Amino acid sequence: MPEAALRDLAAALEDTGPAALTGAGTGTVPVLPALRTVVPGGGLRPGSVVGLDGPGAASLCLALAAGVSRHGGEDGAGGWCAVVGLPGFGVAAAAGMGAAPERLLLVDEPGDRWPDVVAALAEAVELILLSPPERPGAAAVRRLSALARKHGCVLALTGAFARDWPGTRLRLRVEDPVWEGLAEGHGRLTGRRVRVVAEGRDAPGPGRRADLWLPAPDGTVRPVETARPPLELVPGAVAAGAPVHPRPSGPPPLVRVPAEEGIA
């Protein structure tokens, strides 16, 4: 990354102001409401490293950026998020999920000095979405993990080398994606239903999971409503109008009435 670009980045960080700075004692880094049931504690742990896996990892990046830029900050009115090494990041799609584009810092091609870029950003943003351009070395991992803990910044890793980062305590994975809108080979994709799974040391046991629209037809992220099973007609006489519970054949049973309640 050219030196001029690094200077521009430093100037942009100064413009974020002191309200963008976070710390480990400020609670959790917020996520969208639809993700709060699957993320342990209802938010990301400040200073932690999170892995994003599965065929919808890019959509998870958008959703995490939307949660921070819309609900982060010291007053909950919006925080800052950085996106490093993801030139295909969809700003318009993130805005559809609720992100505030003016609170997103984009570094598409960080180059060989990507650890320096991440180190500078960790001091001023709550969340860094990072796709490392190479297998991270031990020195870079120690340095950036320590800076994330110091400043309360979450490192969310995606891409080919995301699993090569040791110390990842939480992984969010997308499973079973199903697109809506196509019928018999034609139509327009309108929404995608997925299952989001949280695993790792911060989600012990079998982990957590939630069925979500990612995205819904209107572009937002929301839970998949559990539909009631449709009513079915009972075959045979019931469908012809007979009573559902047929009366037993034969004389009615005798009913004994106690003396104190009966007629003398």
C-alpha positions in Angstrom: 0.0 0.0 0.0 1.6 3.4 -1.0 2.7 5.7 1.8 0.2 8.4 0.5 -2.7 6.0 0.9 -1.6 5.3 4.5 -1.5 9.0 5.2 -5.0 9.3 3.8 -6.2 6.5 6.0 -4.7 8.2 9.1 -6.5 11.4 8.2 -9.8 9.6 7.8 -9.3 8.0 11.2 -8.8 11.4 12.8 -12.1 12.5 11.3 -14.0 9.7 13.1 -13.5 11.6 16.3 -13.1 10.3 19.9 -16.7 9.0 20.1 -15.7 6.2 17.7 -13.1 4.8 20.2 -14.2 1.7 22.1 -12.9 -0.2 25.1 -13.3 -3.6 26.6 -15.4 -2.3 29.4 -18.2 -0.9 27.2 -20.2 -4.1 26.9 -20.6 -6.0 23.7 -20.2 -4.9 20.1 -23.7 -4.8 18.8 -25.2 -7.0 16.1 -28.5 -6.8 14.3 -31.6 -7.9 16.3 -32.1 -11.0 14.2 -28.6 -12.3 15.1 -28.8 -11.7 18.8 -30.3 -15.1 19.5 -27.5 -17.0 17.8 -24.5 -14.8 19.0 -23.6 -15.7 22.7 -24.5 -12.8 25.0 -26.5 -11.0 22.3 -23.4 -9.3 20.9 -19.7 -9.8 20.0 -17.2 -9.8 22.7 -14.9 -6.7 22.4 -11.4 -7.5 21.6 -12.2 -11.0 20.2 -11.5 -12.7 16.9 -14.5 -14.1 15.0 -14.4 -16.4 12.0 -17.0 -16.3 9.2 -17.5 -19.5 7.2 -19.9 -21.1 4.8 -21.4 -20.2 1.4 -23.0 -17.0 2.8 -20.0 -15.6 4.7 -20.1 -12.5 2.5 -23.7 -11.8 3.6 -22.6 -12.3 7.2 -20.0 -9.6 6.6 -22.7 -7.2 5.4 -24.9 -8.0 8.4 -22.2 -7.5 11.0 -21.3 -4.1 9.4 -24.9 -3.1 9.5 -25.2 -4.0 13.2 -22.2 -1.9 14.2 -22.8 1.1 12.0 -26.5 1.3 13.0 -26.4 0.3 16.7 -22.8 0.8 17.8 -21.0 3.8 19.3 -20.9 5.0 22.9 -24.5 6.2 22.7 -25.8 3.4 20.5 -26.6 5.8 17.7 -24.0 4.3 15.3 -20.4 3.1 15.3 -17.6 2.7 12.8 -16.7 -0.3 10.9 -13.7 -1.0 8.6 -13.6 -3.4 5.6 -10.1 -4.5 4.6 -9.3 -6.7 1.6 -12.8 -7.2 0.4 -13.1 -5.2 -2.9 -16.4 -7.0 -3.6 -18.1 -5.7 -0.4 -21.6 -4.6 -1.3 -22.2 -1.2 0.2 -25.7 -1.0 -1.3 -26.6 -4.5 0.1 -25.3 -3.5 3.5 -27.4 -0.4 3.5 -30.4 -2.5 2.7 -29.7 -4.5 5.9 -29.6 -1.2 7.8 -25.9 -0.1 7.6 -25.0 3.5 7.5 -22.6 3.9 4.5 -21.0 7.0 6.0 -19.7 5.0 8.9 -17.9 2.4 6.7 -14.2 2.7 6.0 -13.2 0.7 2.9 -9.7 -0.4 2.1 -10.1 -2.7 -0.9 -6.4 -3.5 -1.6 -4.2 -3.1 1.5 -1.2 -4.7 -0.2 1.8 -6.1 1.7 1.3 -3.6 4.6 -2.1 -4.9 5.5 -1.1 -5.6 9.2 -0.2 -1.9 9.5 -3.6 -0.9 8.0 -5.4 -3.2 10.5 -3.3 -1.9 13.4 -4.2 1.7 12.6 -7.9 0.9 12.2 -8.1 -1.1 15.4 -7.6 2.1 17.4 -10.7 3.9 16.0 -13.4 1.4 15.0 -15.5 -1.3 16.7 -15.4 -3.9 14.0 -12.8 -4.8 11.3 -14.0 -7.1 8.5 -10.7 -8.6 7.2 -9.8 -11.0 4.4 -6.1 -11.6 4.9 -4.4 -11.6 1.5 -1.9 -14.2 2.7 -1.4 -16.7 5.4 -0.9 -14.5 8.5 2.4 -14.9 10.2 2.8 -15.5 14.0 4.1 -11.9 14.6 1.2 -10.3 12.8 -1.3 -12.5 14.6 0.2 -11.6 18.1 0.4 -7.9 17.3 -3.1 -7.5 15.8 -4.8 -9.7 18.4 -3.2 -7.7 21.2 -4.3 -4.4 19.6 -7.8 -5.7 19.2 -7.9 -6.6 22.9 -6.4 -3.3 24.0 -8.9 -1.2 22.0 -12.0 -3.5 22.3 -12.1 -3.9 18.5 -13.6 -7.1 17.0 -11.6 -8.8 14.2 -14.0 -10.7 11.9 -12.1 -12.9 9.5 -13.2 -14.3 6.2 -11.6 -15.6 3.0 -9.2 -18.4 2.2 -6.8 -17.7 5.2 -9.4 -17.0 7.8 -9.0 -20.4 9.5 -5.2 -20.0 9.7 -5.7 -17.3 12.5 -5.2 -19.0 15.9 -7.1 -17.8 18.9 -10.5 -17.6 17.2 -13.0 -18.2 20.0 -16.2 -17.9 17.9 -17.1 -19.0 14.4 -20.3 -18.0 12.6 -21.2 -20.4 9.8 -24.0 -20.3 7.2 -25.7 -23.6 6.3 -28.5 -24.8 4.0 -29.0 -21.7 1.9 -32.3 -21.7 -0.1 -33.1 -18.9 -2.5 -36.6 -17.8 -3.1 -38.0 -16.4 -6.4 -37.1 -19.0 -9.0 -39.8 -21.3 -10.4 -39.1 -24.0 -13.0 -35.9 -22.3 -14.1 -37.0 -18.7 -14.5 -37.9 -15.8 -12.3 -35.9 -13.4 -10.1 -34.1 -14.1 -6.8 -35.9 -12.3 -4.1 -34.6 -13.6 -0.8 -32.5 -16.4 0.8 -33.3 -18.5 3.8 -30.3 -19.8 5.7 -29.3 -21.4 9.0 -26.7 -19.5 11.0 -24.6 -21.6 13.4 -22.4 -20.2 16.2 -19.6 -22.5 17.4 -16.4 -22.3 19.4 -15.2 -21.6 22.9 -17.6 -18.7 23.3 -20.5 -20.9 22.2 -19.8 -24.2 24.2 -21.6 -27.4 23.7 -23.5 -28.0 20.5 -23.4 -24.3 19.7 -26.3 -22.1 18.7 -28.3 -21.9 15.6 -31.1 -19.8 14.1 -33.0 -19.8 10.8 -32.9 -16.4 9.2 -33.7 -14.5 6.0 -30.2 -13.3 4.8 -31.5 -11.3 3.1 -35.3 -11.1 3.2 -37.2 -10.0 0.0 -37.0 -6.4 1.3 -33.2 -6.6 1.8 -33.3 -6.8 5.6 -32.2 -9.6 8.0 -34.9 -11.2 10.0 -35.9 -14.5 11.5 -37.7 -17.1 9.4 -41.3 -17.2 10.7 -42.4 -20.7 11.7 -45.4 -21.5 9.6 -48.3 -23.6 10.9 -48.8 -26.9 9.1 -51.7 -26.6 6.6 -55.0 -28.3 7.4 -55.6 -31.6 5.7 -58.9 -33.2 4.8 -59.4 -36.6 6.5 -60.2 -39.1 3.7 -63.3 -41.2 3.6 -66.6 -40.4 5.2 -65.3 -37.3 7.0 -64.7 -35.6 3.6 -68.2 -36.4 2.6 -69.6 -34.4 5.6 -69.8 -37.1 8.3 -68.9 -36.2 11.9 -65.2 -36.2 12.7 -65.8 -38.4 15.8 -68.5 -41.0 14.9 -70.8 -42.1 17.7 -70.3 -45.7 18.9 -73.0 -48.1 17.9 -75.3 -49.9 20.3 -77.4 -48.6 23.3 -76.1 -45.6 25.3 -74.2 -46.6 28.5 -75.9 -46.5 31.8 -75.0 -43.6 34.1 -75.4 -44.0 37.8 -76.2 -40.9 39.9 -75.3 -40.8 43.6 -78.2 -40.9 45.9 -77.5 -37.5 47.6 -77.5 -35.9 44.1 -80.3 -37.8 42.6 -84.1 -37.8 43.0 -85.4 -39.6 46.1 
